[in-house]
Amino acid sequence: MSLISYDDQFDGEKTRSSHSRQKKQLQVSVMACPAFDPIQRQSYRQIELTVSTGPIASGTFGSVYRGRLSESGESVALKRVLQDPRYKNRELRTLYTLGEHENLVRLRYHYYCRGKMDPGKLYLHLVTELFPESLLDLLARYRKAETLPSMLKVRIFAYQLLRAINYMHSHRICHRDIKSPNVLVDESDCRLRLCDFGSAKELPLPGEVAEGGGANAAAAAGVAYISSRYYRAPELLFGSTNYSCAIDLWSVGCVLAELCIGHCLFMANNSLDQLVAIIRVLGTPTKRDLLAMNPVYEKFPLPQVAPDPQLSFPIGTPPELLDLLCRLLAYQPGSRLAPLRALAHPFFDELRQRLPSDKLELFNFSQQELGSADRDLLAALKPSYSN
C-alpha cells in the first residue's frame, strides 16, 4: 500500500490550485495503482489529476469529486473515503473481486493518502469513470418537465440494473444499498452502471439460508440497519440480521417502481411508518410471511389492509410490469424472483426484438452470469433476432 501525502484542499489546506469564474480546481500528482491490469496490478505509477474541490456527491461514506486524468484527458469521478478502523469498508476488495462488467462502474485507479492537517487520517481514493448523472437526477429532470421516462427506457434501464445484480449475486456478493442515487445513467445512449459498493458483502443466495435464521445463519449475519430506508427490504425493517441477497431484489423492485412513477413507491420518516407505507400497497403480511422475514421479531399490531398494487400506478401501466413488481416486492425473501429469471420476464420481451440501435449491449452474457441456467431459461433470455 502506498501512502501519499499532498497539500490537501479537501482538508482545507494550502494547495496548488487554479481559479476560474465558476470553480476552484486542485492539481493532484500521486502514485496510484492501475485497475485490472495484470502487469501493473499492485504496481503503482505516477498519475496527475485535475479535481474540482466542490463535491458532486457526499454522504456518510465520504465525498465524490469531478476530475480529469491529465494523461488521457478522460473525465473521471474521484471518490474519497476516510478509512475508519471501526467500520469495515469492503469497496476496493469488492471492485477487484467483481472485475469489469457492462453494468458496474469501472475503476481506473486507486490510491491512499493521509490528510496533511491530520496525518492520522487515512483516505482511500477510487478513480472511476464519470457518468453524466444518477437515476435520481434523471427523474428530477423529468419531474420538472412534468413527464416520465418512456416505457422503453424503463425497460432498458431496469434490464441493465438486473444484469448488474445478477452478476454480483453470481459471485455471492450482495450490494446492500441499491437506490436511485447509486444507479448511474447516460440518457443519450441509455447506458447504466451500478456504483457505490461500500456496503457490499458476501451473503448466501436466497434458499441457501433459512430466511430469518437457520443452520447457515452465521454466514448471513449482518446488521439490520443497512440500505436506505425507502429501499429497505421488509425483513430488515422487522429487525432480521440473518438475511440473504434477496434484500437486493426488493431494492431493485423499488427502483423499478420509481422509474415508472417518478418518485419512491414507499416513503416514510421511520422504520415503523415505512412498514405501514409498504402494507398500504402490498397488504398486511401473513403469519407465514412474518416467519419468513424474521421468526423472532417483537410482535406489534399491524393494520389489516388488502393488497392493491395498482393503487400507486397510473392507468395504462403494462400488466406485465405490475406482475414483475409483485414478484420482486414479495414479503417472503425466498419468493422474490431471482435476477436471471427476472431478465427472462415478459416485461422485457420488447427488448428481445431488434431495437432501432445496436449500440447498447444487452445480451452479451458471460458464463459467469448464466451459471447453471437450464435450456428453457436460456431460450427465454435469447433475443429473437440472434442465430
C-alpha positions as CSV (number, residue, x, y, z in Angstrom):
1,M,0.0,0.0,0.0
2,S,1.4,3.4,-1.0
3,L,0.7,6.3,1.4
4,I,0.7,9.6,-0.4
5,S,0.7,12.9,1.5
6,Y,0.0,16.0,-0.6
7,D,-1.3,19.5,0.1
8,D,-4.9,18.6,0.6
9,Q,-7.5,21.1,-0.4
10,F,-10.2,18.6,0.7
11,D,-8.9,19.2,4.3
12,G,-8.9,22.9,3.8
13,E,-5.2,23.2,3.5
14,K,-2.9,25.2,1.2
15,T,-2.6,23.6,-2.2
16,R,-1.7,24.2,-5.8
17,S,-5.0,25.4,-7.3
18,S,-6.3,27.1,-10.4
19,H,-9.2,29.5,-10.3
20,S,-12.0,30.0,-12.8
21,R,-15.1,32.1,-12.7
22,Q,-17.1,29.1,-11.6
23,K,-14.9,26.6,-9.8
24,K,-11.7,26.1,-7.9
25,Q,-9.6,23.2,-9.1
26,L,-6.9,21.1,-7.4
27,Q,-3.9,19.7,-9.3
28,V,-3.0,16.3,-7.8
29,S,0.1,14.3,-8.6
30,V,0.1,10.9,-6.8
31,M,1.4,7.3,-7.1
32,A,-1.7,5.2,-8.0
33,C,-2.4,1.6,-8.7
34,P,-4.0,0.9,-12.2
35,A,-7.1,-1.3,-12.1
36,F,-7.4,-4.7,-13.8
37,D,-4.0,-4.5,-15.5
38,P,-2.4,-8.0,-15.0
39,I,1.0,-6.4,-15.5
40,Q,0.6,-3.3,-13.4
41,R,-1.8,-4.6,-10.7
42,Q,-0.5,-3.6,-7.3
43,S,2.3,-1.8,-9.1
44,Y,2.0,1.9,-8.5
45,R,2.6,4.6,-11.2
46,Q,2.6,8.4,-11.2
47,I,-0.6,10.0,-12.4
48,E,-1.8,13.6,-12.5
49,L,-5.4,14.7,-11.9
50,T,-7.3,17.9,-12.1
51,V,-10.0,17.8,-9.5
52,S,-12.9,20.2,-8.7
53,T,-12.8,20.9,-5.0
54,G,-16.6,21.1,-4.7
55,P,-18.1,17.6,-4.3
56,I,-20.7,16.4,-6.8
57,A,-22.0,13.9,-4.2
58,S,-21.4,13.3,-0.5
59,G,-22.7,11.1,2.3
60,T,-21.6,9.1,5.3
61,F,-19.3,7.2,3.0
62,G,-17.3,10.3,2.1
63,S,-17.4,12.6,-1.0
64,V,-17.2,12.3,-4.7
65,Y,-15.5,14.9,-6.9
66,R,-15.4,15.5,-10.6
67,G,-11.9,15.2,-12.1
68,R,-9.8,14.7,-15.3
69,L,-6.8,12.5,-15.9
70,S,-4.1,14.7,-17.4
71,E,-2.5,11.9,-19.5
72,S,-5.6,10.7,-21.3
73,G,-8.0,13.7,-20.8
74,E,-10.7,11.3,-19.6
75,S,-13.3,12.8,-17.3
76,V,-13.4,10.8,-14.0
77,A,-15.1,10.6,-10.6
78,L,-12.8,10.7,-7.6
79,K,-14.4,9.1,-4.5
80,R,-12.6,9.9,-1.3
81,V,-13.4,7.6,1.7
82,L,-12.0,8.0,5.2
83,Q,-10.7,4.7,6.4
84,D,-12.4,4.3,9.8
85,P,-11.0,1.4,11.8
86,R,-14.3,1.0,13.5
87,Y,-16.1,0.4,10.1
88,K,-15.2,-2.4,7.7
89,N,-15.2,-1.0,4.2
90,R,-15.0,-3.7,1.6
91,E,-15.4,-1.5,-1.5
92,L,-12.0,-1.9,-3.0
93,R,-11.9,-5.6,-2.4
94,T,-15.4,-5.9,-3.9
95,L,-14.4,-4.0,-7.1
96,Y,-11.4,-6.3,-7.6
97,T,-13.4,-9.4,-6.9
98,L,-16.1,-8.5,-9.4
99,G,-13.7,-7.1,-12.1
100,E,-15.2,-5.4,-15.1
101,H,-18.8,-5.8,-16.2
102,E,-21.0,-3.9,-18.6
103,N,-23.3,-2.6,-15.9
104,L,-20.8,-1.9,-13.0
105,V,-19.0,1.4,-12.7
106,R,-15.4,0.9,-13.9
107,L,-12.4,1.5,-11.7
108,R,-9.4,3.3,-13.3
109,Y,-7.0,3.7,-10.3
110,H,-6.9,3.6,-6.6
111,Y,-4.5,5.2,-4.1
112,Y,-4.2,6.1,-0.4
113,C,-3.2,9.4,1.2
114,R,-3.0,10.9,4.6
115,G,-4.6,14.3,5.5
116,K,-1.8,16.9,5.9
117,M,-3.6,18.7,8.7
118,D,-4.2,15.4,10.5
119,P,-1.7,12.6,9.3
120,G,-3.6,10.2,11.5
121,K,-6.4,10.2,8.9
122,L,-6.0,7.8,6.1
123,Y,-8.1,8.1,2.9
124,L,-8.8,5.7,0.1
125,H,-9.3,7.3,-3.3
126,L,-11.1,5.5,-6.0
127,V,-10.8,6.9,-9.5
128,T,-13.7,5.7,-11.7
129,E,-15.3,6.5,-15.0
130,L,-17.7,9.5,-14.8
131,F,-21.3,9.3,-15.9
132,P,-23.5,12.3,-16.7
133,E,-26.0,11.8,-13.9
134,S,-27.6,9.4,-11.5
135,L,-31.1,7.9,-11.9
136,L,-32.2,10.2,-9.1
137,D,-31.0,13.3,-11.1
138,L,-32.7,12.0,-14.3
139,L,-36.0,11.5,-12.6
140,A,-35.8,15.0,-11.1
141,R,-35.4,16.4,-14.6
142,Y,-38.5,14.5,-15.7
143,R,-40.5,15.8,-12.7
144,K,-39.5,19.3,-13.5
145,A,-40.8,18.8,-17.1
146,E,-43.9,17.1,-15.6
147,T,-43.4,13.9,-17.5
148,L,-42.0,10.4,-17.1
149,P,-39.4,8.3,-19.0
150,S,-40.8,6.3,-21.9
151,M,-41.7,2.7,-21.1
152,L,-38.9,1.6,-23.5
153,K,-36.3,3.5,-21.4
154,V,-37.8,2.0,-18.2
155,R,-37.3,-1.5,-19.7
156,I,-33.7,-0.7,-20.9
157,F,-32.6,0.7,-17.5
158,A,-34.3,-2.0,-15.5
159,Y,-32.8,-4.7,-17.6
160,Q,-29.3,-3.4,-17.1
161,L,-29.8,-3.0,-13.3
162,L,-31.0,-6.6,-13.1
163,R,-27.9,-7.7,-15.1
164,A,-25.7,-5.9,-12.6
165,I,-27.4,-7.6,-9.7
166,N,-27.4,-11.0,-11.3
167,Y,-23.6,-10.6,-11.9
168,M,-22.9,-9.6,-8.3
169,H,-25.1,-12.4,-7.0
170,S,-23.3,-14.9,-9.2
171,H,-20.2,-14.0,-7.0
172,R,-22.5,-14.2,-3.9
173,I,-21.9,-10.5,-3.3
174,C,-24.9,-8.5,-2.1
175,H,-24.8,-4.8,-2.8
176,R,-27.0,-3.8,0.2
177,D,-27.5,-0.2,-0.9
178,I,-29.3,-0.2,-4.2
179,K,-31.1,3.1,-4.7
180,S,-31.6,5.6,-7.5
181,P,-28.6,7.8,-6.4
182,N,-26.3,4.7,-6.8
183,V,-27.5,4.0,-10.3
184,L,-25.6,6.0,-12.9
185,V,-27.1,6.6,-16.3
186,D,-26.3,8.2,-19.6
187,E,-29.7,9.0,-21.3
188,S,-28.0,9.8,-24.6
189,D,-27.4,6.1,-25.2
190,C,-29.3,4.6,-22.3
191,R,-26.2,3.0,-20.7
192,L,-26.4,2.2,-17.0
193,R,-23.8,1.4,-14.3
194,L,-24.3,0.5,-10.7
195,C,-21.9,2.2,-8.3
196,D,-21.0,2.6,-4.6
197,F,-20.0,-0.8,-3.2
198,G,-19.1,0.5,0.2
199,S,-21.9,-1.6,1.9
200,A,-21.4,-4.7,-0.3
201,K,-20.9,-8.0,1.5
202,E,-20.7,-11.7,0.7
203,L,-24.0,-13.3,1.6
204,P,-25.9,-16.5,0.8
205,L,-28.3,-16.6,-2.1
206,P,-32.0,-17.0,-1.3
207,G,-32.7,-20.6,-0.4
208,E,-29.1,-21.2,0.8
209,V,-30.1,-19.9,4.3
210,A,-33.3,-20.4,6.2
211,E,-34.8,-16.9,5.9
212,G,-34.6,-15.2,9.3
213,G,-32.3,-17.9,10.8
214,G,-31.3,-21.5,10.3
215,A,-28.2,-23.6,10.1
216,N,-26.3,-21.2,7.9
217,A,-27.4,-18.1,9.8
218,A,-23.9,-17.3,10.9
219,A,-22.8,-17.0,7.3
220,A,-25.5,-14.5,6.6
221,A,-25.2,-12.5,9.8
222,G,-25.2,-8.8,9.3
223,V,-26.7,-5.6,10.6
224,A,-30.4,-4.9,10.1
225,Y,-29.8,-1.2,9.8
226,I,-28.5,-1.3,6.2
227,S,-29.7,0.1,2.9
228,S,-31.6,3.4,2.6
229,R,-35.0,3.4,4.3
230,Y,-37.1,3.9,1.1
231,Y,-35.4,0.9,-0.5
232,R,-35.0,-1.3,2.6
233,A,-36.4,-4.8,2.4
234,P,-39.1,-5.6,5.0
235,E,-37.1,-8.4,6.7
236,L,-34.6,-5.6,7.6
237,L,-37.4,-3.4,8.9
238,F,-38.5,-6.3,11.0
239,G,-35.0,-6.5,12.5
240,S,-33.6,-9.6,10.9
241,T,-29.8,-9.9,10.9
242,N,-29.8,-13.2,9.1
243,Y,-30.7,-12.3,5.6
244,S,-29.7,-13.1,2.1
245,C,-29.0,-11.5,-1.3
246,A,-32.8,-11.2,-1.6
247,I,-32.7,-7.8,0.0
248,D,-31.2,-6.5,-3.3
249,L,-34.2,-7.8,-5.2
250,W,-36.6,-5.8,-3.1
251,S,-34.5,-2.7,-3.7
252,V,-34.5,-3.3,-7.4
253,G,-38.2,-3.5,-7.3
254,C,-38.3,-0.2,-5.5
255,V,-36.1,1.4,-8.2
256,L,-38.2,-0.1,-11.0
257,A,-41.3,1.4,-9.4
258,E,-39.6,4.7,-9.0
259,L,-38.7,4.7,-12.7
260,C,-42.4,4.2,-13.5
261,I,-44.0,6.8,-11.3
262,G,-41.2,9.3,-10.9
263,H,-40.8,9.1,-7.1
264,C,-40.2,6.5,-4.4
265,L,-43.0,4.0,-4.0
266,F,-42.6,3.6,-0.3
267,M,-41.7,6.8,1.7
268,A,-41.8,7.3,5.5
269,N,-39.8,9.0,8.2
270,N,-39.0,6.0,10.3
271,S,-39.0,2.2,10.1
272,L,-42.4,1.6,11.5
273,D,-44.1,4.1,9.2
274,Q,-42.0,2.6,6.3
275,L,-43.7,-0.8,7.1
276,V,-47.1,0.9,7.1
277,A,-46.3,2.5,3.7
278,I,-45.5,-0.9,2.3
279,I,-48.6,-2.5,3.8
280,R,-50.8,0.1,2.2
281,V,-49.7,-1.2,-1.2
282,L,-48.9,-4.9,-0.6
283,G,-51.5,-5.6,2.1
284,T,-50.8,-7.0,5.6
285,P,-48.2,-9.7,5.7
286,T,-49.5,-13.2,6.7
287,K,-48.1,-15.1,9.6
288,R,-46.1,-17.2,7.1
289,D,-44.7,-14.0,5.6
290,L,-43.7,-12.7,9.1
291,L,-42.0,-16.0,9.9
292,A,-40.1,-15.9,6.7
293,M,-38.9,-12.4,7.3
294,N,-37.9,-12.7,10.9
295,P,-39.2,-15.5,13.2
296,V,-38.1,-13.8,16.4
297,Y,-39.4,-10.3,15.7
298,E,-41.2,-8.5,18.6
299,K,-44.8,-8.6,17.7
300,F,-46.7,-5.4,17.4
301,P,-50.2,-4.7,15.8
302,L,-50.2,-4.2,12.1
303,P,-53.0,-2.5,10.2
304,Q,-55.2,-5.0,8.3
305,V,-55.2,-3.9,4.7
306,A,-56.0,-5.8,1.5
307,P,-53.3,-5.6,-1.2
308,D,-53.8,-3.1,-4.0
309,P,-50.6,-2.8,-6.1
310,Q,-52.4,-0.9,-8.9
311,L,-53.3,1.9,-6.4
312,S,-49.9,3.7,-6.8
313,F,-49.5,3.3,-10.6
314,P,-51.1,5.3,-13.4
315,I,-53.8,4.0,-15.6
316,G,-52.3,2.2,-18.6
317,T,-49.4,0.7,-16.7
318,P,-48.5,-2.5,-18.5
319,P,-49.8,-5.5,-16.6
320,E,-46.6,-7.4,-17.2
321,L,-44.8,-4.6,-15.4
322,L,-47.1,-4.9,-12.4
323,D,-46.6,-8.6,-12.4
324,L,-42.8,-8.2,-12.4
325,L,-43.0,-5.7,-9.5
326,C,-45.2,-8.1,-7.5
327,R,-42.6,-10.9,-8.0
328,L,-39.8,-8.6,-6.8
329,L,-41.7,-6.9,-4.0
330,A,-42.7,-10.1,-2.2
331,Y,-42.7,-10.2,1.5
332,Q,-41.1,-13.7,1.7
333,P,-37.4,-13.3,0.6
334,G,-37.3,-16.7,-0.9
335,S,-40.3,-15.9,-3.1
336,R,-38.7,-13.0,-4.9
337,L,-37.8,-13.6,-8.5
338,A,-34.1,-14.4,-9.0
339,P,-32.4,-11.7,-11.2
340,L,-31.7,-14.1,-14.1
341,R,-35.3,-15.2,-14.2
342,A,-36.4,-11.6,-13.9
343,L,-34.4,-10.9,-17.0
344,A,-36.4,-13.5,-18.8
345,H,-39.7,-12.0,-17.7
346,P,-42.3,-11.0,-20.4
347,F,-41.9,-7.3,-19.4
348,F,-38.6,-7.4,-21.3
349,D,-39.8,-9.2,-24.4
350,E,-39.8,-5.9,-26.3
351,L,-36.1,-5.6,-25.8
352,R,-35.6,-9.1,-27.3
353,Q,-37.0,-7.7,-30.6
354,R,-34.5,-5.9,-32.8
355,L,-34.1,-2.3,-31.4
356,P,-33.5,0.8,-33.5
357,S,-29.9,1.0,-32.3
358,D,-27.4,-1.8,-31.9
359,K,-25.0,0.4,-29.8
360,L,-26.3,-1.0,-26.5
361,E,-25.1,-4.4,-25.4
362,L,-27.9,-6.1,-23.5
363,F,-27.4,-9.7,-24.3
364,N,-23.7,-10.3,-24.1
365,F,-24.0,-12.7,-21.1
366,S,-20.8,-14.3,-19.8
367,Q,-20.9,-17.9,-18.5
368,Q,-20.5,-16.4,-15.0
369,E,-23.8,-14.6,-15.4
370,L,-25.6,-17.6,-16.9
371,G,-24.4,-20.0,-14.3
372,S,-26.4,-23.3,-14.4
373,A,-29.4,-21.8,-16.3
374,D,-31.5,-24.6,-17.9
375,R,-32.3,-24.8,-21.6
376,D,-35.7,-23.2,-21.2
377,L,-34.3,-20.2,-19.3
378,L,-31.5,-19.7,-21.9
379,A,-34.1,-19.8,-24.7
380,A,-36.2,-17.2,-22.9
381,L,-33.2,-14.9,-22.5
382,K,-32.2,-15.1,-26.1
383,P,-33.2,-12.2,-28.4
384,S,-35.5,-13.2,-31.3
385,Y,-33.1,-12.0,-34.0
386,S,-30.0,-13.9,-32.8
387,N,-28.8,-17.1,-34.5
